[in-house]
Structures are given as C-alpha cells and as structure tokens.
C-alpha cells in the first residue's frame, strides 16, 4: 500500500487527515506513542487538539493507556486489529503488548522518524525486500537476516532489527536507522555485521545513530566500531598471521590441539596485535563462516566509500528522558 492509501483507509475509521498520517506512522514504526509526540507532529503544545485525539483513541478502545513514571507521562499502545488491517499489516507484531523496555525502544524509533520527516521511510519487511531486490538489484542472500529453527521447520526473517530504512534521499542515498539502548555498542556491532553485505552493494548509504541523552556518551564507542569497519585493508602477510591466530585460538578453545604444540611467543605476539574488538568480531565470524570472513580485511571498499562521502555515520541525540516511562530509567 502507498502512504496515501493507508491514510485514506484510516480516515475511513473516523480520523482527520492529520490524525490519520500520525496514526499510520505509529502503526508502522512503533505501535506506541506518547502525547508529546503528537503535539510535536501537529506543532502545538498540550491542549484541546491533543486531548481530543487521545480521548478518541481511548473512548473507541483503539488504544490502551499505560501510566508512566513520576512525571505523569503515559504510553498509548495502539492495538486494535482493524487499524493494522487498514494499513495492510494485519499480523503486525506491534499490535501485541510487549515489555516496557521494548515500548521505550519503540518510542525512540518514532522520535527518530519524527525528527527526519523529510525522509520517506520503509517500515515493513516486504517493503524493504522489494526495495533492495527490485530497485537496488540485491539478492536475498545479501540482505540482513536471521533464521529461526523449531518444530522441524526453519523460518528466515529479513531485516530482523525491524528498524525503518529511509529511501529517496539525496543522490539516491539509503538511510539506516539504529536506535541505541546500551552504551557498550554490542548491538551496533551485530547490526553492522548483519548489514555488511548490503552496505557493500549500495552506491551511497548513511546510518543515523539515535541515542537518548542519558547515554549520549556512548557515541564514542559506536563511532569506533564504525571506524573499524571502514578501516583500510591489511597486508596479505598480516592477514595470513591473523588466519594462523584464528586457527590456534579456536584449537585452544575447543581443546583439539595441545597447548604445548602452539608457539607461545608467536601466539602472544599475535594476541597483542589482534586483541581488540574489531578482530574479535572477525574471529567470531571466521569460526562461523570460514575463510570468507577474512575478505573484509583485504578490501578497501568501505574505506573508499567513507573517503568519498558515500558512507557516513550521523548522530541524533534524542532530548527526551525515556526513563520517565518505566524501568529503562535505571538501564539508561
């Protein structure tokens, strides 16, 4: 469905056009919202306009209100299935009630989308698959995915982070949103690894790193991870040494080779050289994927794209105190 088709369908449910546009954004990107977000969208402070909108959601049982923290803020969860059917997403998981922590993450996603309303955002898995395979010419194998196995069956979900992807921006740029909920960068490292094959095939791309102000200091760690990905290629001899180190490290961890058979001086030297997080991430991928994981060490593709300005990382510090809405206050 197009954006206008979704808006028209929601207007048939009794929303004004302005309300329908906002409701469509919530249904597609977060499933939850708070009053300040609607006020920011319509460009007004809290008043009768906002009160009427949220009264409509509550009175018609389209949303459930959950009280927030000490500030008195409330989260509204839009759960009515008829709304999700109206936008062509009858099975959306956003209609299900989740944890407070997950709700706060979704609020951050909506804030990031509201802060970049000039970017057309893809929200659903099918929209993203269609865009990358039909318009960008990527194969399914080049898209980020996770495969779930259970009851004798396997299911592959593409774009498992469920984060919006912006298209149609300047010079054909594709924009990836990543919401930061922990300053340690582990989730971002996994995000970069999942998207690496996709990034390689795009002529121009950018990541928007959205951080709540409570953990804005985590930007440094995240930029270091991005810099590691865009680092220059290693000399073949150094890659060979890292390959040897990977084999010896795995042999030790799996107890398949006596420690005495490993050159301790060479291993200690390699451990110092390859001990940072960049190489540990590649080592983990090597254990899982084999020699193909080492190719990233020998190609200047990401560094060249970064130097040309075709790969970039932007930071968006979200100014809101999300902890007011639940236990995430202690987490962030």
Long-range contacts (C-beta under 8 A, 24 or more apart in sequence): 1-87, 1-88, 3-120, 6-86, 6-87, 6-88, 9-86, 9-87, 10-83, 10-86, 10-87, 12-86, 13-82, 13-83, 13-86, 14-56, 14-60, 15-56, 18-42, 19-53, 19-56, 23-78, 23-83, 24-87, 25-110, 25-113, 25-114, 26-78, 26-110, 27-78, 27-83, 27-84, 27-87, 27-89, 27-92, 27-94, 28-87, 28-89, 28-94, 28-121, 28-123, 28-124, 29-106, 29-109, 29-110, 29-113, 29-121, 29-123, 29-164, 30-94, 30-106, 30-107, 30-109, 30-110, 31-77, 31-78, 31-79, 31-92, 31-94, 31-95, 31-106, 32-75, 32-76, 32-77, 32-78, 32-94, 32-103, 32-106, 32-107, 32-110, 33-75, 33-76, 33-78, 33-107, 33-110, 34-68, 34-73, 34-74, 34-75, 34-76, 34-107, 34-325, 35-73, 35-74, 35-76, 36-73, 36-320, 37-107, 37-110, 37-111, 37-114, 40-114, 41-114, 64-97, 66-100, 66-103, 68-324, 68-325, 68-326, 69-323, 69-324, 69-325, 69-326, 69-329, 70-324, 71-321, 71-324, 73-324, 73-325, 75-103, 75-107, 75-325, 77-103, 89-124, 100-325, 100-326, 100-327, 100-328, 101-181, 101-326, 101-327, 101-328, 101-331, 103-325, 103-326, 104-181, 104-322, 104-325, 104-326, 104-328, 105-179, 105-181, 107-322, 107-325, 108-179, 108-181, 108-210, 108-212, 108-318, 108-322, 109-163, 109-164, 109-177, 109-179, 109-210, 111-210, 111-318, 111-320, 112-164, 112-177, 112-179, 112-208, 112-210, 112-316, 112-318, 113-164, 113-177, 115-316, 115-318, 116-166, 116-175, 116-208, 116-316, 119-166, 119-167, 119-168, 119-169, 119-175, 120-166, 120-167, 120-168, 121-164, 121-165, 121-166, 121-167, 121-177, 122-164, 122-165, 122-166, 122-167, 123-164, 125-157, 125-158, 125-159, 125-162, 128-158, 128-159, 128-165, 129-158, 129-159, 131-165, 131-167, 132-198, 136-174, 136-201, 136-202, 137-201, 138-198, 138-201, 141-197, 142-197, 142-198, 142-200, 142-201, 143-197, 143-198, 144-194, 144-195, 144-197, 144-198, 145-194, 146-194, 160-194, 161-191, 161-194, 166-208, 169-206, 171-204, 172-203, 172-204, 173-204, 173-205, 173-206, 174-202, 174-204, 174-205, 174-206, 175-205, 175-206, 175-207, 175-208, 176-205, 176-206, 176-207, 176-208, 177-207, 177-208, 177-210, 178-207, 178-208, 178-209, 178-210, 179-210, 180-209, 180-210, 180-211, 180-212, 180-215, 180-218, 180-222, 181-212, 181-215, 181-328, 181-331, 181-332, 182-215, 182-218, 182-331, 182-332, 183-215, 183-217, 183-218, 183-221, 184-218, 184-221, 185-218, 185-221, 185-222, 185-224, 185-225, 188-222, 188-225, 189-225, 189-277, 189-281, 192-225, 192-226, 192-229, 193-281, 193-285, 196-229, 196-296, 199-302, 199-305, 199-311, 200-301, 200-302, 203-310, 204-310, 204-311, 205-305, 205-310, 205-311, 205-312, 206-311, 206-312, 206-313, 206-314, 207-312, 207-313, 207-314, 208-314, 208-315, 208-316, 209-313, 209-314, 209-315, 209-316, 210-316, 210-318, 211-315, 211-316, 211-317, 211-318, 212-317, 212-318, 212-320, 212-321, 212-322, 212-332, 213-317, 213-318, 213-319, 213-320, 213-321, 214-321, 214-322, 214-323, 214-332, 215-332, 216-317, 219-315, 222-313, 223-313, 225-277, 225-278, 226-313, 228-277, 228-278, 229-296, 229-302, 230-302, 230-303, 230-305, 230-306, 230-311, 231-278, 231-302, 231-303, 232-300, 232-303, 233-297, 233-298, 233-299, 233-300, 233-303, 234-297, 234-298, 236-298, 239-294, 239-297, 239-298, 241-270, 241-273, 242-270, 242-274, 242-279, 242-282, 242-294, 242-297, 243-291, 243-294, 244-270, 245-270, 245-271, 245-273, 245-274, 246-283, 246-286, 246-287, 249-283, 250-287
